[in-house]
Amino acid sequence: MTGFPNRIVTVEIDLAALADNVRLVRERIGPDVRFYAVGKGDAYGTGLERAAPVMLEAGADGLAMSDPADVAAMRARGLRQPMLLYPGTPPSMAGDVVATGAIVTLHDDPSLDAFAAAGSSVEAFVKVDCGFGRLGFPEADWSRTFERVRRAGSLRLRGIYTHLAFTEDPAAVLAQMERFRRAADLAAANGFHDLELMVASSRVVLGYEDLHLNAVNPGRLLYGILERPWTDKIQPAPVIRRISTFVIQVKDLAAGSHPGYMPEPLSAARRIAIVPAGFANGFPRIANSAPVLVHGRLARVLGMRSTEHMMIDVSDVPDVAPGDEVVLLGPQGDQNITLDMLDEAGTVPLIELLPRLARSSRRLYLPDRAAPGRHRPSRHAPATA
């Protein structure tokens, strides 16, 4: 039997918008800064296999990921640019990780030991913890760590990076940068010079031009997944352009009805439409009257979403019938559900919501509107790992 989509929800992905956002970052950081485009989480749900070549062609120098299987897949596609692997594997996998040609991350003693023993020439970054508290060597270990890397003949130190916390607070960022500079000084004292120094994730790229240093690794900015107040600084194009599904039933409910998981009965008669998408498709269960579009008119989710269904109130939308399209993000007719509208109605931040929706839906890639040769390249010579 044929003719069924592989998913009930369709997500439309604009790879030309992704390329535009990469160019936007390249213009912001200039040609001399190494640019690792973050592709973790299957490129934030947009599909790494399709997104990676676009980002590299548009001006990124390399990629940054957490899953070595992604590095292996990109190598199998013939991509030879530098690929930084964030911490995400146990020491026992060090040999397999090195075989992918990834630039590995040394974030603690076990990872350093494992990668030092995994090959004769292993390119690596050291990750230092400057206050985020999640991954990286603590400050008390920095001097000893760089000494150990120097003595390990198999490790080739390419750079140092950290992830800054509290990026909305300039004083907190300054304090963390003072720590990071101490780490760089300790590396230099151990003979490591001309390293790539990287602290700039998306928000740092936007808010702290002096912290671009000589390498950056933005993620959400490339995919247009920004909330206020960051969208006041820049307006990246949304890469996830549209999310849609369809109606499977329309019915009338009398006042006093208690549909689904609503905590209170209906105060008036309503006409509802049932949509085959729920929290199993990545939507949050609590809907907060999230907006949708039907026939180009605004409607609202009614009550909470269930596993594979949600109810929408179409009392003010005439002639709704099974099969009609329902838009949960993006345009329909003259109306548009924007990312800001989705964010304001949501209980889950966009950085979490959009990737999980895209990964669990049918991905439809829009025709490529990017003209060749429009990218602004870096001044780094093409590098292979």
C-alpha positions in Angstrom: 0.0 0.0 0.0 1.3 3.4 -0.9 0.3 7.1 -0.7 0.8 7.7 3.0 3.2 10.4 4.2 5.8 9.1 6.6 4.6 11.7 9.1 1.3 13.3 9.9 2.9 16.7 10.5 4.9 18.5 7.8 7.8 20.8 8.5 8.9 23.0 5.7 12.7 23.8 5.8 14.3 26.7 4.0 17.9 25.9 3.3 18.4 29.2 1.5 17.5 30.9 4.7 20.1 28.8 6.5 22.7 29.9 4.0 21.7 33.6 4.4 22.1 33.3 8.2 25.6 31.8 7.8 26.5 34.7 5.6 25.1 37.1 8.2 27.4 35.6 10.8 30.3 35.6 8.5 29.8 39.3 7.8 29.5 40.0 11.5 32.7 38.2 12.5 34.8 39.1 9.5 36.9 36.9 7.3 39.7 36.2 9.7 37.7 34.4 12.4 37.4 30.6 12.3 33.7 29.7 12.0 32.4 26.3 13.3 28.7 26.0 12.4 27.0 23.9 15.1 25.1 20.9 13.7 24.2 19.1 16.9 20.7 17.7 17.3 20.6 16.7 13.6 21.2 20.4 12.8 18.6 21.5 15.3 16.1 19.2 13.6 16.6 20.5 10.1 18.6 17.5 9.0 22.3 17.5 9.2 22.8 15.7 5.9 21.1 18.5 4.0 22.2 21.4 6.3 25.9 20.7 6.6 26.9 21.2 2.9 24.8 24.4 2.8 26.5 25.9 5.8 30.0 25.1 4.5 29.3 26.4 1.1 27.8 29.7 2.6 31.0 30.5 4.5 31.4 28.3 7.6 34.9 26.8 7.9 33.9 23.7 9.7 31.2 22.0 11.8 30.7 21.3 15.5 28.7 18.3 16.7 28.2 16.0 19.7 27.6 12.6 18.0 30.6 10.9 16.3 28.1 9.1 14.1 27.3 12.5 12.6 31.0 13.1 11.9 31.3 9.7 10.3 28.2 10.4 8.1 29.6 13.7 7.0 32.9 12.1 6.1 31.0 9.4 4.1 29.4 12.3 2.1 32.8 13.5 1.2 33.0 16.5 3.5 36.6 17.0 4.6 36.4 20.3 6.5 37.3 20.5 10.2 34.7 18.9 12.5 34.9 19.6 16.2 33.3 17.0 18.4 31.8 18.2 21.6 32.0 15.8 24.7 29.5 13.1 24.3 31.2 9.7 24.4 32.8 7.5 27.1 36.5 6.9 27.1 36.0 3.4 25.7 34.9 4.9 22.4 38.0 7.1 21.9 39.6 4.9 19.2 36.4 4.9 17.1 36.0 8.6 17.6 39.6 9.3 16.4 39.0 7.1 13.4 36.3 9.6 12.2 38.9 12.3 11.8 37.1 14.5 14.3 38.8 17.2 16.3 38.2 15.8 19.8 37.5 17.6 23.0 39.6 17.0 26.1 37.2 17.9 29.0 38.5 15.8 31.9 41.3 13.5 32.9 39.6 10.3 31.6 39.0 11.9 28.1 42.6 13.1 28.0 44.0 9.7 28.9 41.8 7.9 26.4 42.5 10.2 23.4 46.2 10.3 24.2 46.2 6.5 23.9 44.0 6.3 20.9 46.3 7.4 18.1 49.7 8.8 17.1 48.5 12.2 16.1 45.1 13.3 17.6 44.0 16.9 17.0 42.2 18.3 20.1 40.6 21.2 21.8 40.8 21.6 25.6 37.5 22.6 27.1 37.8 24.7 30.3 35.0 25.4 32.7 34.9 29.2 33.4 31.6 29.2 35.3 28.9 27.3 33.3 29.6 24.2 35.5 28.6 21.6 33.0 31.7 20.3 31.1 35.4 21.2 31.1 38.4 21.2 33.3 38.0 23.3 36.5 40.4 26.1 37.0 42.5 24.3 39.6 43.4 21.7 37.0 44.3 24.0 34.1 48.1 24.2 34.6 48.4 20.5 35.1 46.2 19.7 32.1 48.2 21.8 29.6 51.4 20.2 31.0 49.9 16.8 30.4 48.9 17.6 26.9 52.4 18.9 26.1 54.0 15.7 27.4 51.6 13.5 25.5 53.3 13.2 22.2 50.2 11.9 20.5 48.0 15.0 21.1 48.1 18.1 18.9 46.4 21.0 20.6 44.4 23.1 18.2 42.6 25.3 20.6 40.8 26.1 23.8 37.1 26.7 24.2 34.4 27.3 26.9 30.7 27.9 27.1 29.8 31.2 28.8 26.9 31.4 31.3 24.6 34.3 32.0 25.2 36.0 28.7 22.6 38.6 29.5 24.8 39.9 32.3 27.9 41.7 31.0 29.6 41.6 34.5 29.2 37.8 34.7 30.6 37.5 31.1 33.6 39.7 32.0 34.4 37.6 35.1 34.3 34.4 33.0 36.5 35.9 30.3 39.1 36.8 32.9 39.2 33.1 33.8 39.4 32.1 30.1 42.3 34.4 29.5 44.1 32.8 32.4 43.6 29.5 30.8 45.1 30.8 27.5 48.0 32.2 29.4 48.7 28.9 31.1 48.6 27.2 27.7 51.1 29.7 26.4 53.3 29.1 29.4 53.4 25.4 28.3 54.5 26.3 24.8 51.1 26.4 23.1 50.9 29.4 20.8 48.6 30.4 17.9 45.7 28.5 19.3 42.1 28.9 18.3 40.4 30.6 21.3 36.6 30.2 21.3 33.9 31.5 23.6 31.3 32.8 21.2 28.1 30.8 20.9 25.2 32.6 19.2 24.4 35.1 22.0 28.0 36.0 22.4 28.4 36.5 18.6 25.5 38.9 18.8 26.1 40.7 22.0 29.9 40.8 22.5 31.8 41.7 19.4 35.1 41.9 21.3 34.7 38.3 22.3 34.7 36.8 18.8 38.4 36.2 19.4 39.7 34.1 16.5 37.0 31.3 16.5 33.3 31.1 17.0 30.7 28.3 17.2 27.2 29.7 16.8 24.2 27.4 16.7 20.6 28.7 17.2 21.4 31.9 15.4 22.1 30.0 12.2 18.7 28.4 12.3 16.8 31.6 13.2 15.8 30.2 16.6 16.0 33.4 18.6 13.7 34.9 21.2 13.4 38.5 22.5 15.5 40.5 23.4 18.0 38.9 21.0 15.7 39.5 18.0 16.0 43.2 18.8 19.7 43.0 17.8 19.3 40.9 14.6 16.6 39.3 12.6 17.9 36.0 11.2 15.6 34.3 8.7 13.7 31.4 10.2 14.9 28.1 8.6 11.9 26.2 9.9 9.4 28.2 7.8 6.2 26.4 8.3 4.6 23.6 10.3 1.3 22.1 9.1 -1.1 19.2 9.5 -4.8 18.7 8.8 -8.3 18.2 10.2 -9.6 14.7 10.7 -13.0 15.5 12.4 -15.3 18.5 13.0 -18.0 18.4 15.7 -20.3 20.6 17.7 -20.1 20.6 21.5 -22.9 22.0 23.7 -22.3 24.4 26.6 -21.4 22.4 29.7 -19.5 19.8 27.7 -16.2 18.8 29.2 -14.0 17.9 26.2 -10.7 16.1 26.6 -8.5 17.2 29.4 -10.0 20.6 30.0 -10.2 21.5 33.7 -13.5 23.3 33.3 -16.6 22.6 31.2 -17.4 24.8 28.2 -19.3 28.0 29.1 -20.8 28.2 25.6 -21.4 25.9 22.7 -18.4 25.5 20.5 -17.4 23.9 17.2 -14.2 22.1 17.3 -11.8 20.4 14.9 -9.6 17.5 15.7 -6.0 17.4 14.5 -3.9 14.3 14.5 -0.9 15.8 16.3 0.0 15.8 20.0 2.8 15.5 22.4 4.1 12.3 20.7 4.8 14.6 17.7 6.8 17.0 19.8 4.2 19.5 20.8 4.0 20.4 24.5 1.0 18.9 26.3 0.0 22.3 27.8 -1.2 24.4 24.9 -2.0 27.7 26.5 -4.5 28.5 23.7 -1.8 28.3 21.1 -2.7 30.0 17.8 -3.2 28.1 14.6 -4.5 29.0 11.2 -7.4 27.4 9.3 -8.7 28.8 6.0 -6.4 31.7 6.6 -8.1 32.7 9.9 -6.9 32.6 13.4 -8.1 29.8 15.7 -6.9 28.5 19.1 -6.0 25.1 20.6 -8.6 24.1 23.1 -7.5 22.5 26.3 -4.4 20.3 26.6 -2.9 18.2 23.8 -3.1 14.4 24.1 -0.7 11.8 22.8 -1.6 12.1 19.1 -4.4 14.6 18.9 -5.3 18.2 19.7 -8.6 20.1 19.6 -8.9 23.5 18.0 -11.8 25.9 18.4 -13.1 26.7 14.9 -16.3 28.3 16.0 -15.4 31.5 14.2 -14.0 29.8 11.1 -16.8 28.8 8.6 -16.9 25.6 6.6 -14.1 23.7 8.2 -14.1 20.1 7.0 -11.9 17.0 7.4 -8.8 17.3 5.2 -8.5 21.0 5.6 -5.0 22.3 6.3 -4.1 23.5 9.8 -1.0 25.7 10.1 0.8 25.8 13.4 3.7 28.0 12.3 4.1 30.2 9.3 1.8 31.7 6.7 -1.6 30.7 5.4 -3.5 33.2 3.3 -2.9 36.7 4.6 -2.1 35.5 8.1 1.1 34.3 9.7 1.9 32.5 12.9 5.3 33.9 13.8 8.0 32.5 16.0 7.3 35.3 18.5 3.6 34.2 18.7 4.6 30.6 19.1 7.1 31.6 21.9 4.6 33.8 23.7 2.0 31.0 23.7 4.3 28.2 24.6 5.4 26.5 27.8 8.6 25.2 26.0 11.3 27.5 24.7 11.8 27.6 20.9 15.3 26.2 21.2 13.7 23.0 22.5 10.4 23.0 20.7 11.4 23.6 17.1 14.1 20.9 16.9 11.9 18.2 18.4 9.0 19.1 16.1 11.2 19.0 13.1 12.8 15.7 14.0 9.5 13.9 14.5 7.8 15.3 11.4 7.9 14.9 7.7 10.6 17.3 6.5 9.9 19.1 3.2 12.8 21.1 1.8 11.8 24.2 -0.1 13.4 24.8 -3.5 16.9 26.3 -3.2 16.7 30.0 -4.0 20.3 30.6 -3.1 22.4 31.9 -6.0 25.8 30.3 -6.3 28.8 32.4 -5.4 26.9 34.7 -3.0 28.8 33.5 0.1 31.4 35.6 1.7 34.3 33.2 2.4 36.8 33.3 5.2 40.5 33.9 4.7 41.3 30.4 6.0 42.7 28.1 3.4 40.4 25.1 2.9 41.4 22.6 5.5 40.9 18.9 5.8 40.8 16.9 8.9 
